[in-house]
Amino acid sequence: MTTPSLIRGYEVVIGFETHAQLATHTKIFSRSATAFGAEPNTQASPIDMALPGTLPVMNRAAVAHAIRLGLALGSHVAEKSVFARKNYFYPDLPKGYQISQFEIPVVQGGEVAFFLGNEKKTVRLVRAHLEEDAGKSLHEDFVGLSGIDLNRAGTPLLEIVTEPDMRSSAEAVAYAKELHKIVTWIGICDGNMQEGSFRCDANVSVRKPGEPFGTRREIKNLNSFKFMQQAIDYEVLWQIEQIEDGKKIEQATVLFDPDTGETRAMRTKEDAADYRYFPDPDLPPLHISQQWIEEIRGQMPELPRKMAERFVADYQLPEYDAVTLTQSVAMAKYFEEVAKTSGQPKLASNWIMGDISRRLNAQDISPADGIATCPVQPAQLAAVIARVANGTISNNAGKTVLDALWAGEAADVDVGVDAIIEAKGLKQMNDSGALGAIVDQVIAANAANVAEFKAGKEKALNALVGQVMKASNKTANAQQAKEMLLARLGA
């Protein structure tokens, strides 16, 4: 493990608590719907509000999702876990407590591995426990009123808690992105950060190297990777400045304001004892059989780490390419279709990571998620790559074809690609006789460049190749033209 970089002589220490909303149709203890965007308080049942005479009933699908996460992260899935009441008062918590897990969580241990640049990192997990979400306070500042929407109350969550293993904001963001990829990959969470389906809390502290951990402050509800890095960076510098001014860091919960780029304290941070946890008397211990765990293991998709290893082994891709192409199920599937159809896996990787991703980024679309709606179908890209590989068109001409496909100029796959090539006159001149005649003309007409090349100036050869391309209306095979020039010039 490399020595972490220091900021003004301080080491940064970061741990994460991530709330992943589970992709179930109903809430964790009731049959109320979990759909986003419903009218306030239309999806809150008496059970969600703990009205007298109601009893919670565990949602089996939520437990199955917890098991899937445990298997994906190499964790221990507890055969017995216990639900507890976490007691605190807040207006959007009508019960006066939240049903969660404390002493015995359903998922224990595990790790998340990822790359930061070319360096492999591993973050250890403490636990992942099932719990219900609270409601939401709505503030109408223009009329000076606040209201409570209980639609989210009882929504099933998995809270995923790490050890304080991260040492920079960049490492923290890379971890969060990897965890986001995993929960969406295995289908337990839609990962929509704007809607609150994937919310991260960062526990941040600083210390001098070798000293005990400093006092942490928890940055709550970070709902974008960009804000996550900004918030951590600001908080780190704020803590260092406080310490250097002789002030003491107090444990607190803070919020990040993206408009000012600053964190601000919301309340002093509670410890576990403040919540007065005790086993929920309305819920028996959760028992998970080994048979159920094995059934779910048999239904698990190929995980991104294993798929990346397979891409390296089967397609001889560099590890960086394989990891990049497995950022989402959609991207991995797109690559594999292009690679198999074209028979050119490395070219497929280059085009997807290069031209396709660049075009999606230009439209402010994440390549990993947006490639499923890419206007160029895998078979179309494979056809372009195949024609570049066999010399029918040049690499630059391939980009021109891709532009046309992106603009929707060809609905049919092979016929459309060939029609674009013909219509735009992009086919390379592979007739050695015709190309040789052009090469001879260029040599005869560019005596100065020929003399410079023979005098040892390698750049003069590029000028001659350029003249051949110009004389052929860019249809000459550049590599073939270069080889002919070298042969005729005796090099």
SVG drawing of the C-alpha trace seen along z (x, -y; Angstrom):
<svg xmlns="http://www.w3.org/2000/svg" viewBox="-55 -34 77 60">
<polyline fill="none" stroke="black" stroke-width="0.4" points="0.0,0.0 1.4,-3.4 2.0,-6.1 -1.0,-8.5 -0.3,-12.0 -0.4,-14.7 -2.3,-18.0 -0.3,-20.6 1.3,-17.8 -2.0,-16.2 -3.4,-12.8 -7.0,-12.6 -9.1,-9.8 -12.5,-9.0 -15.2,-6.4 -18.5,-6.1 -22.1,-5.2 -24.2,-4.7 -28.0,-4.3 -29.0,-2.3 -32.8,-2.2 -33.7,1.3 -35.5,1.9 -38.7,3.4 -42.3,2.6 -43.5,2.2 -42.0,0.9 -39.9,2.9 -42.7,3.6 -45.9,2.8 -47.5,3.2 -47.4,-0.6 -45.9,-1.5 -42.4,-2.9 -42.8,-4.8 -41.0,-8.1 -42.9,-11.3 -46.4,-10.5 -48.5,-13.2 -47.5,-13.8 -48.8,-11.3 -50.6,-9.1 -48.2,-6.1 -48.1,-6.0 -50.1,-3.3 -51.0,-2.9 -48.1,-0.5 -45.6,-3.0 -46.9,-5.5 -47.0,-2.8 -50.6,-3.6 -52.1,-1.5 -53.0,2.0 -50.6,2.3 -47.7,4.7 -44.8,4.7 -44.2,7.7 -40.8,8.2 -40.6,7.8 -38.9,11.0 -37.6,9.2 -35.7,6.7 -34.0,9.6 -33.1,11.2 -31.5,8.0 -29.4,7.9 -28.2,11.4 -27.3,10.5 -25.2,7.6 -23.4,9.8 -22.6,12.4 -21.3,9.7 -19.0,8.1 -17.6,11.4 -19.4,10.7 -20.8,13.1 -24.5,13.3 -25.8,13.9 -28.2,16.8 -29.7,14.9 -30.0,11.1 -32.0,8.9 -34.1,5.7 -33.8,2.9 -35.6,-0.4 -33.4,-3.5 -35.0,-6.1 -34.9,-9.8 -37.4,-12.6 -37.8,-14.4 -41.0,-15.7 -40.7,-13.3 -40.4,-10.2 -44.0,-9.7 -43.1,-6.6 -40.5,-8.3 -38.1,-5.6 -36.7,-4.0 -36.6,-0.2 -33.0,0.7 -30.4,3.3 -27.7,2.7 -25.9,5.5 -26.4,8.3 -26.7,7.0 -27.7,9.2 -24.4,8.5 -21.1,8.6 -17.6,7.7 -16.6,7.8 -14.7,5.4 -15.0,3.2 -12.0,3.2 -11.4,0.6 -8.8,-1.3 -7.6,-4.8 -5.7,-5.6 -3.4,-2.5 -3.4,-1.7 -5.7,0.9 -7.4,0.0 -9.5,2.0 -11.9,0.6 -13.0,2.9 -16.7,3.0 -17.9,3.2 -21.5,4.2 -24.6,3.6 -27.9,3.6 -31.5,3.4 -33.6,0.5 -36.6,-1.7 -36.3,-5.3 -37.9,-8.2 -40.3,-10.7 -39.4,-14.1 -39.8,-17.6 -41.0,-20.1 -40.3,-23.8 -42.3,-26.4 -40.2,-29.5 -42.3,-31.9 -45.3,-31.3 -43.3,-30.5 -44.8,-27.0 -43.4,-23.5 -45.1,-20.2 -44.4,-16.5 -44.5,-14.0 -44.5,-10.4 -44.3,-8.7 -40.7,-7.7 -41.5,-6.5 -40.9,-2.7 -39.0,-2.6 -36.4,0.3 -32.8,-0.7 -29.5,1.1 -27.0,-1.0 -23.5,0.0 -20.8,-1.1 -17.0,-1.0 -13.9,-1.1 -12.1,-4.5 -9.8,-3.2 -9.9,-6.1 -7.2,-8.7 -8.3,-11.3 -11.4,-12.7 -10.5,-11.1 -10.3,-7.7 -13.6,-8.3 -15.3,-9.2 -13.7,-6.2 -15.1,-3.9 -18.6,-5.5 -18.6,-5.0 -17.6,-1.4 -20.2,-0.7 -22.8,-2.4 -21.8,-0.2 -22.1,2.9 -25.6,2.2 -27.0,1.3 -25.2,4.2 -26.8,6.8 -30.2,5.1 -30.8,4.2 -30.9,0.4 -31.6,-1.9 -28.8,-4.2 -30.6,-7.4 -28.8,-9.9 -31.0,-12.8 -34.1,-11.0 -32.3,-9.9 -32.0,-6.2 -28.2,-6.2 -27.2,-8.6 -23.7,-8.9 -22.6,-10.2 -18.8,-10.8 -17.2,-10.7 -14.1,-13.0 -11.3,-13.6 -7.6,-14.6 -4.5,-13.7 -0.8,-13.9 0.8,-10.7 1.0,-8.0 -1.3,-9.8 -4.7,-8.4 -7.7,-9.1 -9.0,-12.7 -12.6,-13.8 -14.8,-13.1 -17.5,-15.2 -20.2,-13.5 -21.2,-15.2 -24.8,-14.1 -26.7,-13.2 -24.2,-13.8 -26.2,-13.2 -23.6,-13.6 -20.0,-12.5 -19.0,-16.0 -20.4,-17.5 -18.9,-14.6 -15.4,-15.5 -16.0,-19.3 -17.5,-18.7 -14.7,-16.5 -12.0,-18.8 -13.6,-21.8 -14.2,-19.9 -10.6,-18.7 -9.2,-22.2 -11.7,-23.7 -10.6,-21.1 -6.9,-21.7 -7.4,-25.5 -9.4,-25.0 -6.6,-22.8 -3.9,-25.2 -5.8,-28.1 -5.8,-26.2 -9.4,-25.2 -10.9,-21.8 -12.9,-19.8 -16.3,-18.8 -18.1,-15.8 -21.0,-17.0 -23.3,-16.3 -22.8,-18.8 -24.4,-19.6 -22.7,-20.7 -24.1,-23.8 -23.2,-23.5 -24.0,-27.1 -21.3,-28.3 -19.0,-25.2 -18.9,-25.1 -20.0,-22.7 -22.0,-24.0 -22.9,-22.3 -26.4,-21.1 -26.3,-19.5 -23.9,-17.9 -23.3,-14.2 -24.9,-11.6 -23.3,-8.3 -25.0,-5.0 -25.8,-5.3 -27.9,-8.4 -30.3,-6.4 -31.1,-3.9 -31.2,-0.9 -33.2,2.1 -34.6,5.1 -37.9,4.4 -40.6,6.4 -42.8,6.5 -40.3,8.2 -38.8,11.7 -35.2,12.4 -34.6,12.7 -33.6,16.2 -31.9,16.9 -31.3,20.5 -28.2,21.6 -30.4,23.1 -31.9,19.7 -28.4,18.2 -27.3,20.8 -30.4,20.4 -29.7,16.6 -26.0,17.4 -27.1,19.5 -29.2,16.5 -26.3,13.9 -25.1,12.3 -21.4,12.4 -19.9,9.7 -18.0,6.8 -14.6,7.9 -15.0,11.4 -16.2,10.1 -13.2,7.8 -10.9,10.7 -12.6,12.7 -12.2,9.8 -8.5,9.8 -8.3,13.6 -10.6,14.1 -10.0,10.9 -6.4,10.1 -7.5,6.6 -5.3,4.5 -6.7,4.5 -7.5,0.8 -9.7,1.4 -11.4,4.3 -12.2,2.4 -13.4,-0.6 -15.7,1.5 -17.3,3.2 -18.5,-0.1 -22.1,1.0 -23.9,4.0 -25.0,2.0 -21.4,1.0 -20.1,4.5 -22.8,6.0 -22.3,3.4 -18.5,4.1 -19.0,7.9 -21.4,7.7 -19.1,5.4 -16.0,7.5 -17.7,10.8 -19.3,9.4 -16.3,7.6 -13.7,10.1 -11.6,7.2 -11.8,6.9 -9.0,4.4 -10.3,2.1 -13.8,2.5 -12.4,1.4 -10.6,-1.6 -13.6,-2.8 -16.0,-2.5 -13.6,-4.1 -12.7,-6.7 -15.1,-7.9 -18.3,-6.5 -17.6,-7.7 -16.4,-11.1 -19.7,-11.7 -21.8,-10.7 -19.8,-12.9 -20.3,-15.8 -24.1,-15.3 -23.5,-15.3 -24.4,-11.6 -22.4,-9.1 -21.0,-6.5 -21.5,-3.7 -25.2,-4.4 -26.0,-6.2 -24.5,-3.6 -27.8,-1.6 -29.4,-4.5 -26.5,-5.1 -27.7,-5.9 -25.1,-3.6 -26.1,0.0 -23.4,2.6 -23.7,4.3 -23.2,1.0 -20.1,0.1 -18.8,3.7 -19.4,3.2 -17.3,0.0 -14.5,1.6 -14.4,4.6 -14.1,2.4 -11.2,0.4 -9.5,3.7 -9.7,5.2 -8.5,2.0 -11.7,1.1 -11.7,-2.3 -9.1,-4.2 -9.4,-5.0 -10.3,-8.6 -12.9,-7.5 -14.3,-5.2 -14.9,-8.3 -16.7,-9.9 -19.0,-6.9 -19.6,-7.0 -20.6,-10.6 -23.2,-9.6 -24.5,-6.7 -24.8,-9.0 -26.8,-11.4 -29.2,-8.6 -28.2,-8.4 -28.5,-4.6 -31.0,-2.4 -29.8,0.8 -26.6,2.3 -24.2,3.7 -26.0,2.2 -26.2,-1.2 -22.5,-1.2 -21.5,-0.3 -23.9,-2.7 -22.4,-5.6 -18.9,-4.5 -19.9,-4.5 -21.9,-7.7 -19.1,-9.6 -16.4,-8.1 -14.5,-6.8 -13.3,-3.4 -9.5,-3.1 -7.5,-2.6 -6.1,0.8 -5.1,1.3 -1.3,1.4 -1.0,0.5 -3.1,-2.6 -1.6,-3.6 1.9,-3.0 1.3,-5.4 0.3,-8.1 3.3,-7.4 5.6,-7.8 3.9,-11.1 4.4,-12.4 8.1,-11.5 8.6,-13.2 6.8,-16.3 8.4,-16.7 12.2,-16.5 12.9,-18.7 11.1,-16.4 12.8,-13.4 16.2,-15.0 15.5,-15.9 14.4,-12.3 17.5,-10.9 19.5,-13.3 18.1,-11.8 15.0,-14.0 12.3,-11.5 9.6,-14.1 10.0,-14.6 8.5,-11.1 5.3,-12.2 5.0,-15.1 5.3,-12.8 2.6,-10.5 0.4,-13.6 0.9,-14.4 -0.2,-10.9 -3.3,-11.2 -4.1,-14.6 -3.6,-13.2 -5.9,-10.3 -8.7,-12.4 -7.8,-10.7 -8.7,-7.3 -5.2,-5.8 -4.2,-3.4 -1.7,-5.5 0.3,-2.6 0.5,-1.0 1.5,-4.4 4.3,-4.7 5.6,-1.3 5.7,-2.0 7.5,-5.3 10.1,-3.6 10.6,-0.9 11.0,-3.4 13.3,-5.6 15.5,-2.7 15.0,-2.9"/>
</svg>
